[in-house]
């Protein structure tokens, strides 16, 4: 990924997470962008109730990852840090 493409993709990821955040916040949780690799792996931090919820992995994979991959083809995976 070129530096220009990387910056554009990161901006898209941050915007997409901004659209997801209100849904998580309704349940006392939140998500924070941490980093992204050149291979399209996005790293996020789950906060609030999402950080300790037993369903956090489902939220991460079925909610956040699916939404990001559908909106941004360059995103390959989402990992929790």
N, CA, C and O atoms as CSV, one atom per row, in Angstrom:
chain,resi,resn,atom,element,x,y,z
A,1,UNK,N,N,0.858,-1.162,0.000
A,1,UNK,CA,C,0.000,0.000,0.000
A,1,UNK,C,C,0.913,1.236,0.000
A,1,UNK,O,O,1.842,1.330,0.803
A,2,UNK,N,N,0.645,2.156,-0.886
A,2,UNK,CA,C,1.437,3.388,-0.926
A,2,UNK,C,C,1.095,4.257,0.284
A,2,UNK,O,O,0.029,4.098,0.880
A,3,UNK,N,N,1.989,5.170,0.647
A,3,UNK,CA,C,1.681,6.045,1.790
A,3,UNK,C,C,0.383,6.842,1.603
A,3,UNK,O,O,-0.358,7.055,2.563
A,4,UNK,N,N,0.112,7.277,0.380
A,4,UNK,CA,C,-1.116,8.024,0.119
A,4,UNK,C,C,-2.341,7.133,0.284
A,4,UNK,O,O,-3.341,7.543,0.874
A,5,UNK,N,N,-2.256,5.920,-0.237
A,5,UNK,CA,C,-3.360,4.968,-0.102
A,5,UNK,C,C,-3.564,4.613,1.360
A,5,UNK,O,O,-4.696,4.556,1.840
A,6,UNK,N,N,-2.470,4.376,2.065
A,6,UNK,CA,C,-2.536,4.036,3.492
A,6,UNK,C,C,-3.271,5.132,4.254
A,6,UNK,O,O,-4.191,4.847,5.020
A,7,UNK,N,N,-2.870,6.376,4.046
A,7,UNK,CA,C,-3.508,7.498,4.744
A,7,UNK,C,C,-4.994,7.588,4.422
A,7,UNK,O,O,-5.809,7.862,5.304
A,8,UNK,N,N,-5.345,7.360,3.168
A,8,UNK,CA,C,-6.747,7.402,2.752
A,8,UNK,C,C,-7.543,6.291,3.416
A,8,UNK,O,O,-8.652,6.524,3.895
A,9,UNK,N,N,-6.990,5.089,3.449
A,9,UNK,CA,C,-7.669,3.947,4.063
A,9,UNK,C,C,-7.828,4.169,5.564
A,9,UNK,O,O,-8.889,3.885,6.120
A,10,UNK,N,N,-6.792,4.671,6.220
A,10,UNK,CA,C,-6.882,4.940,7.658
A,10,UNK,C,C,-7.996,5.946,7.932
A,10,UNK,O,O,-8.757,5.788,8.888
A,11,UNK,N,N,-8.093,6.965,7.109
A,11,UNK,CA,C,-9.154,7.965,7.286
A,11,UNK,C,C,-10.535,7.331,7.109
A,11,UNK,O,O,-11.464,7.650,7.851
A,12,UNK,N,N,-10.671,6.440,6.136
A,12,UNK,CA,C,-11.940,5.732,5.932
A,12,UNK,C,C,-12.272,4.844,7.127
A,12,UNK,O,O,-13.425,4.770,7.550
A,13,UNK,N,N,-11.253,4.169,7.672
A,13,UNK,CA,C,-11.452,3.307,8.840
A,13,UNK,C,C,-11.936,4.140,10.020
A,13,UNK,O,O,-12.893,3.766,10.698
A,14,UNK,N,N,-11.283,5.256,10.261
A,14,UNK,CA,C,-11.672,6.118,11.384
A,14,UNK,C,C,-13.103,6.633,11.211
A,14,UNK,O,O,-13.863,6.697,12.178
A,15,UNK,N,N,-13.466,6.997,9.989
A,15,UNK,CA,C,-14.834,7.460,9.730
A,15,UNK,C,C,-15.844,6.345,9.953
A,15,UNK,O,O,-16.902,6.572,10.540
A,16,UNK,N,N,-15.522,5.133,9.484
A,16,UNK,CA,C,-16.428,4.000,9.659
A,16,UNK,C,C,-16.582,3.653,11.138
A,16,UNK,O,O,-17.684,3.353,11.596
A,17,UNK,N,N,-15.482,3.693,11.884
A,17,UNK,CA,C,-15.566,3.431,13.324
A,17,UNK,C,C,-16.410,4.502,14.010
A,17,UNK,O,O,-17.128,4.214,14.967
A,18,UNK,N,N,-16.322,5.724,13.523
A,18,UNK,CA,C,-17.141,6.800,14.072
A,18,UNK,C,C,-18.626,6.549,13.883
A,18,UNK,O,O,-19.440,6.992,14.693
A,19,UNK,N,N,-18.984,5.843,12.820
A,19,UNK,CA,C,-20.392,5.505,12.586
A,19,UNK,C,C,-20.835,4.321,13.439
A,19,UNK,O,O,-22.018,4.201,13.759
A,20,UNK,N,N,-19.915,3.456,13.806
A,20,UNK,CA,C,-20.217,2.276,14.625
A,20,UNK,C,C,-20.292,2.644,16.110
A,20,UNK,O,O,-21.093,2.083,16.857
A,21,UNK,N,N,-19.460,3.577,16.520
A,21,UNK,CA,C,-19.312,3.923,17.941
A,21,UNK,C,C,-20.631,4.203,18.656
A,21,UNK,O,O,-20.803,3.718,19.774
A,22,UNK,N,N,-21.572,4.953,18.084
A,22,UNK,CA,C,-22.814,5.232,18.822
A,22,UNK,C,C,-23.573,3.963,19.230
A,22,UNK,O,O,-24.197,3.931,20.291
A,23,UNK,N,N,-23.522,2.935,18.406
A,23,UNK,CA,C,-24.214,1.688,18.741
A,23,UNK,C,C,-23.552,1.008,19.935
A,23,UNK,O,O,-24.234,0.469,20.808
A,24,UNK,N,N,-22.238,1.034,19.969
A,24,UNK,CA,C,-21.525,0.451,21.100
A,24,UNK,C,C,-21.742,1.278,22.358
A,24,UNK,O,O,-21.884,0.733,23.453
A,25,UNK,N,N,-21.765,2.582,22.199
A,25,UNK,CA,C,-21.940,3.473,23.342
A,25,UNK,C,C,-23.323,3.327,23.977
A,25,UNK,O,O,-23.483,3.568,25.174
A,26,UNK,N,N,-24.312,2.937,23.189
A,26,UNK,CA,C,-25.648,2.704,23.740
A,26,UNK,C,C,-25.630,1.608,24.798
A,26,UNK,O,O,-26.442,1.618,25.723
A,27,UNK,N,N,-24.709,0.668,24.661
A,27,UNK,CA,C,-24.597,-0.439,25.612
A,27,UNK,C,C,-23.454,-0.232,26.602
A,27,UNK,O,O,-23.058,-1.172,27.290
A,28,UNK,N,N,-22.922,0.985,26.682
A,28,UNK,CA,C,-21.865,1.279,27.636
A,28,UNK,C,C,-20.471,0.927,27.164
A,28,UNK,O,O,-19.534,0.915,27.963
A,29,UNK,N,N,-20.313,0.638,25.880
A,29,UNK,CA,C,-19.003,0.287,25.339
A,29,UNK,C,C,-18.477,1.354,24.408
A,29,UNK,O,O,-19.065,2.426,24.263
A,30,UNK,N,N,-17.366,1.045,23.785
A,30,UNK,CA,C,-16.772,1.959,22.819
A,30,UNK,C,C,-15.666,1.223,22.075
A,30,UNK,O,O,-15.231,0.149,22.491
A,31,UNK,N,N,-15.216,1.812,20.974
A,31,UNK,CA,C,-14.116,1.262,20.207
A,31,UNK,C,C,-13.178,2.411,19.863
A,31,UNK,O,O,-13.611,3.532,19.596
A,32,UNK,N,N,-11.887,2.108,19.875
A,32,UNK,CA,C,-10.869,3.116,19.587
A,32,UNK,C,C,-9.913,2.568,18.543
A,32,UNK,O,O,-9.407,1.455,18.689
A,33,UNK,N,N,-9.658,3.342,17.484
A,33,UNK,CA,C,-8.674,2.974,16.476
A,33,UNK,C,C,-7.288,3.044,17.109
A,33,UNK,O,O,-6.966,4.008,17.803
A,34,UNK,N,N,-6.463,2.012,16.865
A,34,UNK,CA,C,-5.105,1.990,17.390
A,34,UNK,C,C,-4.098,2.105,16.253
A,34,UNK,O,O,-3.217,2.964,16.293
A,35,UNK,N,N,-4.217,1.247,15.239
A,35,UNK,CA,C,-3.232,1.226,14.157
A,35,UNK,C,C,-3.763,0.363,13.013
A,35,UNK,O,O,-4.788,-0.307,13.137
A,36,UNK,N,N,-3.037,0.401,11.897
A,36,UNK,CA,C,-3.353,-0.469,10.774
A,36,UNK,C,C,-2.046,-0.848,10.095
A,36,UNK,O,O,-1.163,-0.007,9.924
A,37,UNK,N,N,-1.921,-2.116,9.709
A,37,UNK,CA,C,-0.729,-2.571,8.994
A,37,UNK,C,C,-0.902,-2.302,7.506
A,37,UNK,O,O,-2.008,-2.030,7.038
A,38,UNK,N,N,0.199,-2.381,6.767
A,38,UNK,CA,C,0.139,-2.232,5.309
A,38,UNK,C,C,-0.621,-3.384,4.661
A,38,UNK,O,O,-1.048,-3.282,3.511
A,39,UNK,N,N,-0.789,-4.476,5.397
A,39,UNK,CA,C,-1.512,-5.638,4.869
A,39,UNK,C,C,-3.015,-5.532,5.099
A,39,UNK,O,O,-3.758,-6.437,4.719
A,40,UNK,N,N,-3.473,-4.451,5.708
A,40,UNK,CA,C,-4.905,-4.254,5.910
A,40,UNK,C,C,-5.459,-4.822,7.200
A,40,UNK,O,O,-6.662,-5.059,7.301
A,41,UNK,N,N,-4.599,-5.048,8.197
A,41,UNK,CA,C,-5.057,-5.512,9.500
A,41,UNK,C,C,-5.252,-4.281,10.387
A,41,UNK,O,O,-4.304,-3.555,10.684
A,42,UNK,N,N,-6.494,-4.066,10.800
A,42,UNK,CA,C,-6.826,-2.924,11.643
A,42,UNK,C,C,-6.821,-3.376,13.093
A,42,UNK,O,O,-7.415,-4.397,13.438
A,43,UNK,N,N,-6.147,-2.610,13.937
A,43,UNK,CA,C,-6.098,-2.912,15.361
A,43,UNK,C,C,-6.931,-1.892,16.115
A,43,UNK,O,O,-6.770,-0.683,15.946
A,44,UNK,N,N,-7.822,-2.402,16.948
A,44,UNK,CA,C,-8.705,-1.535,17.730
A,44,UNK,C,C,-8.655,-1.938,19.193
A,44,UNK,O,O,-8.252,-3.047,19.544
A,45,UNK,N,N,-9.070,-1.016,20.024
A,45,UNK,CA,C,-9.190,-1.280,21.458
A,45,UNK,C,C,-10.663,-1.176,21.819
A,45,UNK,O,O,-11.299,-0.156,21.554
A,46,UNK,N,N,-11.203,-2.219,22.418
A,46,UNK,CA,C,-12.574,-2.182,22.906
A,46,UNK,C,C,-12.545,-1.603,24.311
A,46,UNK,O,O,-11.724,-1.996,25.139
A,47,UNK,N,N,-13.442,-0.674,24.571
A,47,UNK,CA,C,-13.430,0.043,25.850
A,47,UNK,C,C,-14.785,-0.070,26.535
A,47,UNK,O,O,-15.762,-0.525,25.941
A,48,UNK,N,N,-14.825,0.350,27.787
A,48,UNK,CA,C,-16.065,0.314,28.548
A,48,UNK,C,C,-16.543,-1.110,28.716
A,48,UNK,O,O,-15.739,-2.017,28.932
A,49,UNK,N,N,-17.838,-1.314,28.620
A,49,UNK,CA,C,-18.399,-2.659,28.773
A,49,UNK,C,C,-17.909,-3.612,27.697
A,49,UNK,O,O,-17.829,-4.817,27.933
A,50,UNK,N,N,-17.579,-3.093,26.518
A,50,UNK,CA,C,-17.078,-3.964,25.445
A,50,UNK,C,C,-15.729,-4.580,25.802
A,50,UNK,O,O,-15.391,-5.659,25.315
A,51,UNK,N,N,-14.972,-3.913,26.632
A,51,UNK,CA,C,-13.656,-4.414,27.008
A,51,UNK,C,C,-13.709,-5.666,27.859
A,51,UNK,O,O,-12.779,-6.473,27.838
A,52,UNK,N,N,-14.787,-5.836,28.607
A,52,UNK,CA,C,-14.879,-6.997,29.496
A,52,UNK,C,C,-16.068,-7.900,29.186
A,52,UNK,O,O,-16.313,-8.869,29.905
A,53,UNK,N,N,-16.792,-7.599,28.146
A,53,UNK,CA,C,-17.994,-8.367,27.794
A,53,UNK,C,C,-17.618,-9.743,27.247
A,53,UNK,O,O,-16.685,-9.851,26.451
A,54,UNK,N,N,-18.326,-10.794,27.660
A,54,UNK,CA,C,-18.045,-12.122,27.124
A,54,UNK,C,C,-18.375,-12.236,25.636
A,54,UNK,O,O,-17.936,-13.178,24.975
A,55,UNK,N,N,-19.138,-11.294,25.111
A,55,UNK,CA,C,-19.490,-11.309,23.692
A,55,UNK,C,C,-18.616,-10.375,22.865
A,55,UNK,O,O,-18.944,-10.074,21.718
A,56,UNK,N,N,-17.517,-9.921,23.432
A,56,UNK,CA,C,-16.652,-8.950,22.758
A,56,UNK,C,C,-16.115,-9.478,21.431
A,56,UNK,O,O,-16.050,-8.729,20.457
A,57,UNK,N,N,-15.732,-10.739,21.374
A,57,UNK,CA,C,-15.191,-11.278,20.117
A,57,UNK,C,C,-16.265,-11.313,19.034
A,57,UNK,O,O,-15.963,-11.090,17.862
A,58,UNK,N,N,-17.512,-11.588,19.408
A,58,UNK,CA,C,-18.597,-11.576,18.433
A,58,UNK,C,C,-18.817,-10.147,17.933
A,58,UNK,O,O,-19.001,-9.920,16.737
A,59,UNK,N,N,-18.795,-9.196,18.857
A,59,UNK,CA,C,-18.934,-7.792,18.471
A,59,UNK,C,C,-17.812,-7.394,17.532
A,59,UNK,O,O,-18.040,-6.703,16.539
A,60,UNK,N,N,-16.597,-7.831,17.846
A,60,UNK,CA,C,-15.441,-7.483,17.040
A,60,UNK,C,C,-15.536,-8.081,15.642
A,60,UNK,O,O,-15.385,-7.369,14.649
A,61,UNK,N,N,-15.784,-9.377,15.562
A,61,UNK,CA,C,-15.761,-10.067,14.265
A,61,UNK,C,C,-17.051,-9.883,13.460
A,61,UNK,O,O,-17.001,-9.588,12.266
A,62,UNK,N,N,-18.193,-10.056,14.105
A,62,UNK,CA,C,-19.468,-9.995,13.383
A,62,UNK,C,C,-19.992,-8.570,13.214
A,62,UNK,O,O,-20.803,-8.306,12.326
A,63,UNK,N,N,-19.537,-7.669,14.051
A,63,UNK,CA,C,-20.003,-6.289,13.955
A,63,UNK,C,C,-18.973,-5.380,13.318
A,63,UNK,O,O,-19.147,-4.917,12.190
A,64,UNK,N,N,-17.905,-5.130,14.044
A,64,UNK,CA,C,-16.906,-4.160,13.614
A,64,UNK,C,C,-16.166,-4.630,12.365
A,64,UNK,O,O,-16.084,-3.892,11.383
A,65,UNK,N,N,-15.627,-5.847,12.389
A,65,UNK,CA,C,-14.865,-6.338,11.239
A,65,UNK,C,C,-15.737,-6.414,9.993
A,65,UNK,O,O,-15.321,-5.983,8.918
A,66,UNK,N,N,-16.924,-6.950,10.129
A,66,UNK,CA,C,-17.817,-7.066,8.971
A,66,UNK,C,C,-18.133,-5.693,8.382
A,66,UNK,O,O,-18.101,-5.518,7.163
A,67,UNK,N,N,-18.440,-4.717,9.242
A,67,UNK,CA,C,-18.768,-3.375,8.760
A,67,UNK,C,C,-17.577,-2.734,8.044
A,67,UNK,O,O,-17.738,-2.121,6.989
A,68,UNK,N,N,-16.384,-2.879,8.624
A,68,UNK,CA,C,-15.206,-2.280,7.999
A,68,UNK,C,C,-14.870,-2.950,6.675
A,68,UNK,O,O,-14.571,-2.268,5.695
A,69,UNK,N,N,-14.916,-4.280,6.634
A,69,UNK,CA,C,-14.598,-4.995,5.398
A,69,UNK,C,C,-15.610,-4.692,4.301
A,69,UNK,O,O,-15.238,-4.598,3.132
A,70,UNK,N,N,-16.880,-4.539,4.658
A,70,UNK,CA,C,-17.892,-4.207,3.655
A,70,UNK,C,C,-17.704,-2.800,3.109
A,70,UNK,O,O,-17.922,-2.564,1.920
A,71,UNK,N,N,-17.303,-1.868,3.956
A,71,UNK,CA,C,-17.157,-0.476,3.544
A,71,UNK,C,C,-15.806,-0.182,2.900
A,71,UNK,O,O,-15.695,0.711,2.060
A,72,UNK,N,N,-14.776,-0.939,3.297
A,72,UNK,CA,C,-13.406,-0.636,2.867
A,72,UNK,C,C,-12.728,-1.932,2.425
A,72,UNK,O,O,-12.270,-2.705,3.266
A,73,UNK,N,N,-12.658,-2.175,1.124
A,73,UNK,CA,C,-12.099,-3.439,0.622
A,73,UNK,C,C,-10.656,-3.705,1.047
A,73,UNK,O,O,-10.236,-4.861,1.104
A,74,UNK,N,N,-9.896,-2.660,1.344
A,74,UNK,CA,C,-8.501,-2.842,1.748
A,74,UNK,C,C,-8.361,-3.458,3.135
A,74,UNK,O,O,-7.295,-3.973,3.472
A,75,UNK,N,N,-9.414,-3.414,3.943
A,75,UNK,CA,C,-9.378,-4.007,5.279
A,75,UNK,C,C,-9.552,-5.515,5.159
A,75,UNK,O,O,-10.537,-5.993,4.596
A,76,UNK,N,N,-8.590,-6.255,5.691
A,76,UNK,CA,C,-8.615,-7.722,5.614
A,76,UNK,C,C,-9.076,-8.355,6.910
A,76,UNK,O,O,-9.825,-9.332,6.890
A,77,UNK,N,N,-8.634,-7.808,8.049
A,77,UNK,CA,C,-8.980,-8.337,9.363
A,77,UNK,C,C,-9.034,-7.186,10.364
A,77,UNK,O,O,-8.470,-6.116,10.135
A,78,UNK,N,N,-9.721,-7.428,11.469
A,78,UNK,CA,C,-9.712,-6.495,12.587
A,78,UNK,C,C,-9.276,-7.292,13.811
A,78,UNK,O,O,-9.833,-8.351,14.102
A,79,UNK,N,N,-8.284,-6.780,14.522
A,79,UNK,CA,C,-7.781,-7.438,15.725
A,79,UNK,C,C,-7.936,-6.534,16.925
A,79,UNK,O,O,-7.863,-5.310,16.821
A,80,UNK,N,N,-8.151,-7.160,18.062
A,80,UNK,CA,C,-8.280,-6.446,19.326
A,80,UNK,C,C,-6.916,-6.374,20.007
A,80,UNK,O,O,-6.197,-7.371,20.074
A,81,UNK,N,N,-6.566,-5.204,20.505
A,81,UNK,CA,C,-5.303,-5.059,21.245
A,81,UNK,C,C,-5.585,-4.614,22.659
A,81,UNK,O,O,-4.656,-4.433,23.447
